[in-house]
């Protein structure tokens, strides 16, 4: 029996994933790669001048990341706990890019509970990348150049983002924002969680969920692709948005009122947006 336990434990340790600060992480422990080039990084909370930053790149392991847009000239970044220098966040401002990392390279140890929540103040108009391994990403109201947010075990939620391109991805958690607006494209992906936004405005939209429902308020769309393995799709047409729907499903059903069928497509209004939807075991509802 002990041999089986030891064998399973060994397998568990071997399967621990790599994270952004460069290491293996199990609950509150982090092992960072000693060869990561962070010699010029600074430790701990800091302030920076908004006009010196064009891009913000956050790589976080455990704890929530809270984003707030500010019009102030001087902005701040901090974390919640009382930590040693190597445990503290590491940051570097170089060539207009602000890099924020979870901890010092080469650090091996444990963190106090709830000590690594990260509040970040952002200026408008920057390019933003956030990669979180175990924690939610909280979003305020942001006007950005581009936005790419991803979390492995946590949700992405908040008010809204406006940018040229928006990419949101959650491996095990929901994506819920009041509004998303992109001049070019919005991509939303969830492996195990729902996707919901009251207003989604973009010429091109791509939504993919493995196990979770999708609820979208659609406007300004020219092309949309919705794909769900095990979850229903609900689309509400806003401000006269027209769609031409093609729907394929293994066992799902289509629900809608007041549409016409032409050349195998279900048309709503002027049909200006080509909407292709596919489910395995979920229905599609268009309102």
Secondary structure, 3 states (H helix, E strand, C coil): CHHHHHHHHHHHHHCCCEECCCEEEECCEEEECCCCCCCCCEECCEEEEHHHCCEEEEEEEECCEEEEECCCCEEEEEECCCCCCCCCCEEEEECCEEEEECCCCCCEEECCCCCCCEEEEECCCCEEEEEEEECCEEEEEEECCEEEEEECCCCEEEEEEEEEEEEEEECCCCEEEEEEEEEEEEEEEECCCCEEEEEEECCEEEEEECCCCEEEEEECCCEEEEEECCCCEEEEECCCCCEEEEEEECCCCEEECCCEEECCEEEECCCCEEEEEEECCCCEEEC
